[in-house]
Amino acid sequence: MPDGAQPVLDVRGLKTVFRTRGGDIHAVNTVSFHLRPGELLGVVGESGSGKSVTMMSLLGLLPSPPADVRGGQVWLGGQDILTIGVDALREVRGAKVGFVFQDPMTSLNPVFTIGHQIAEPLIRHMGMTKAQASVRAAELLELVGIPDAKKRLRAYPHQFSGGMRQRVMIAIALSCDPDVLIADEPTTALDVTIQAQIIELIKDLRQKLGMAIIWITHDLGVIAGIADRVMVMYGGQVVEQAPVRELFANPQHPYTRALLKTIPKLGGARAARLQVIEGQPPIIMAEPEACQFRARCVHAHARCEAENPQRRAIDGAAVGQGHDVACHWTAGAGDA
């Protein structure tokens, strides 16, 4: 796919605030990114960095109140879906954008069969009859690798293992052939063997269906093996984004560098001590006017306290098109 392809999803200046008794928490702060057709964008960062809140804001999945999307545009299929209203947004969810949540047991309804839950969006969005939806539901279970599909349609969520439930969630997300699939840490609650199976499944489905995918995770090891491009978030902001190989070979933001150092390494004469990032992500009670990573950054200086850095290109491409970073420090100019 050419780099100049028209984005299937284009997010511009998204802002989301949570209203609390103690004041507004600025969870998403002017986030901009795009997703090209067929691309897999990895979104990484610690818990609390704004990854999931950003993606849920796009689709109106956050409860309001306390959540309040206060600015930005989200262009999908030629329209800004932040302006289309609740009913129209429901039609977008499932039909144009599929969402796979972290914990399938809390996402699936325990009182309805698997077949009913897969068929529901097919009937609502695709206009199928119950009989047609049942046939398609069985095909979807086969697509995601669940054997005896017709028989399993009559089963309930508690009769499936964790890995099988996640496959069901993927089947539901894919049921209406969406343009975009958002996977929010879909392997976090699974053991390592099942994690690998789900990752391979997503890779295989992407190859077969050609859909664009946003994969949210804190695991850079997973991203290295599946992503085309990576977006690093911290404090509700995008601090760096680049093609995956470029990011791993030439990380520019101190936070990205710190994340990469936390990946366990095998081999060598002695096992290296696992590195950690000291401190905690910030709770942002006002629109950022300074670098949010400064208290944890070994390269912080006076300008970081006075000015929130804006994203700048480091490879000559436009911001968002190549490798860009939001940092006052320049890697390679001084200490590394």
N, C-alpha and C positions, 0 to 999 in steps of 0.2 A: 504494500500500500504506500503510495507516495506521501511524503511529509506534507505536501501542500493540499491534501484532500480536505474537503469541507468538513468541519467537525460535526459529529452527530449530536454532541452535547457541548454547549459553550456557556460557562459560568463566569459572570463578571461582577466583581465587587460585592460578593454575598456577605451580609452581616446578620448575625443572629444573637439575640440577647435573652437571658432568662431573668424574669422579674422575681425578686425575692424580697422578704421583709428587710433584709440587711442591705438591699440595694441591687442594682442591675449587675448581672454577671455577663460579661462580653465573651461569649463562647466561640463565635466565629467572627473574624475581623477582616473584612474586605478581601475575601478569598476569591481568586480568579484562576480558572484552569479550563482546559478543553479536552475533549476525548474524540479521537478520530475513528472512523468506521473500521471495525476489525481489530482495534488496538486494545491491549491490556495495560491499564494504568495502575501501578501499585501506589497506594497511599499509606505511608508509614509514619510512626511517631509513638511516643509513650501513651499510656492511658491518660486521658485528660487533655490531649493535645488538640482535640477538635475534629478528629477524623470522622467518627460516626455522626456527630451532630451536624457536620457540614452536609453529609450525604442525605441524612434524614430531613434536613431543612429543604433540600431541593424538591422533595416530594410531599411536603406537608405532613410528615409522619410524627412530628413532635407535638405533644399536647399544648394547646394554647388557650388560656395561660397554663404554665408560666412562660413558655417559649414565645418569642416574638421575632419574626423575620423583618428586620428594619430597613433593609436595602439590598440592592443588587438586581441582577437579571439572570434568568436561567433559560437559555434558548435551546429548545428541543423541537425538531420537526417544523421549524419556521415560526414558532411562537414562544413568547416568554411565559413559561408555565407558572411563574409567581403571580401572574395577573389574571389567570383564567377562571378563578373561582373554585370552590370546594368540589362541586359535582363534576366539573370538567377534569379536575385534578385526579379524581377517583378513576376516571376513564384512562388517564395516562398511566397510573399505577397498574401494573400487570399487563396492560395492552402494549405500552411502549417501553416501559422500564420494569424489569423484574428485580426483586430484592430478596436476597438470602440472608437471614439473620443469624446471629451468633449461636443461639441455643434453639435447636429445632423443637425441643419438648415444650417450650413456652410459646412457640410460634404456631404449632399445630393444635387444633381444637380436640381435646380428648374425647368428646362425646359424638363426634362425627367420624365416619369411616374415611380411610385414605382416599378411596374413590370419589366420595362426595366432595372432599376438599380440593382435589385436582379438577374435578368437573365444574365446580362453581365458577371460576373465571372463564372457562370455555363457554359456558352458557351465557354469562353476563356480557363478556367482551366480544366473543366470536359468533354469537347468535346460534350456537349449536343446540340441537335437541338433547334430551337426556341420553338417548341411545347413542347418538353421535359422540357426545362428550365422554361416555363410558368407553367407547372404542379408542378414542384419542388418549384417554387417561392411561389405558393399558399400554399403548404405544410409548407414552412418555416414561412410564416406569421401566419399560424395556430399554429405552434410550439411556436412562441413568444407571442401568446395570442391576435392576432388581428382578430376580428370576420369578417364574410362576406369576406373571404380572396380573392376569385376569383374576386369579384366586386372591392375590394380595390386595386387590381393590376393596375387598370386603373386610379387611383387617382394620384395627384401630391403632392409633399411634403407640400405645403402650406395648403392642405386640411386635414392634420393630426395635432393633438395636439402635444405638446412637448414630452410627454411621449410615444405617438404612434410613433413619428419619431425616438425616441431612440430605440424602439422595432424593427423598420425597419432596423436601423443600426446594431443591434445585428443579425438580420436575414441575412443581407449581409455578416457580419463577419463569420457567421456559415455556409454559403452556400456551401462551398467546404470541409466541415468536417475537419477543421484544427486541428493540434496537439496541438496548443497553441492559446489561446485567450488573447489579451492584452486589458484591459479596462482602458482607461485614464480618470479618474474622470467622469464616465458615468452618474452620478446622480447630478452633480454640478448645472446644469442649470434648474433643475426640482424642483417642490414644494415637501414638505416633504412626502405627501401621495404617489405621483408618485415615489419618490425616493425609498420608501419601496417596492412598486410593482416591480420596476426594480431589486432591490436586491434579492427579492424572486424569480424572473424569472431566474436570473443568477444561484442562488442556485439550482433551479429545473433543469435547463438545464445541469448544471455540473453533477447532479445525473444521469440524463438520458443518457448523451453523454460521460461522463468520461474524458472530456478534461482537460488539465492543463490550469490554468488561472493566469495571473498577473493582480492585481487590484491596480491601482495607485490612491491614495487619500491623502487628508490632514486630513481626519476624522477618528480618532482612534476608535471612537464608532462603525463605520461601520465595520472596520477591526476586531474588537473583536468578531463580530457575524458571520463572513464568512471565515476568513483566517485560514490556517493550520500553516503558518509561516509568520513572519513579517521581513521586511528589512527597517531599518531607514536610510534615506539619509540626509546629510548636506554638503553644499559646494562642491557638485559634488562627494561626497565620501560615501561609506557605513560605518556608524559609529557604527551600532549594528544590529545583526540579531539573531533571536531565534524563537523557536516554540511560537505560539501566547500566550498561557497561561503562559509560562515561562517569556515572555517579560513583560506582565502586572503584574505578581506577583513579578518579580525580575529584574527590569530595571537596567542596569549597567552604561549606558552613561548619563552624566548630561543633554544632550539634550533630550534624550528619557524621562528622569524623568520630565524635564520641559514641554515637550509636554503632558504627562499624567496629569500634574497638571492643564493644560488649559481646560480639559474636564469639563463642568458644572456638578455639583452634586446636586441631588434633595434630599429633606428630611432634617431632623435636626431642631433644635429649630429656627435657623436663617439661612437665605440664605448666603452661603459663598461668599466672593468677588471673582469674576472671575480673576484668575491669568493670567498674560501675560509674554512673554519672551521679556525682554528689548532689544532694538537694532534691527538690520536688518541683514539678511543673506549677506555674503560677495560677492563682485564681484572680482573674482580671476584672476589677470592679469599675474600670473606666476605660474609655477608648484609648488604646495604647499610644503613648507619646514617647516611649523609650523602647529599647530592645528588651524583649521579654526574657531572653536567655542570659542577660548580662550577669545576673547573680551567680550563675553556674559556669560561666565561660572563662577559660584561662587567658583569652585574648581581649577581654573587655577593657575599654578605656573611656575617657571622658565623653566622647561623642556618643557612645552607646547609652549613656545616662540621659543625654540631652535630646536625642533624635531617634525615632523609630526608623530603622533602615527600610528602604524600598527595594523591591526586586530589580536587579540589574543583570544584563546579559554579560557573560564572560567569554563568549565564543563568536561574537559578531552577529549572531542571529537576533531576531526580535525576541523580547521577553515572552516566554511561553512556547517559543518555537525550537529552542535549542537547550542550552544549559544556562540557567540563571540562578541567582542567589540573593537573599535579602540579608546583607551583612556589611558592616563598615570595615571589617578586617579583610585583607586580601591574602589568601593563601599563597605562599611562596614568596611574598614580598618581605617577610620577616621570619619569625620563628615558625616552624611547621607543625 
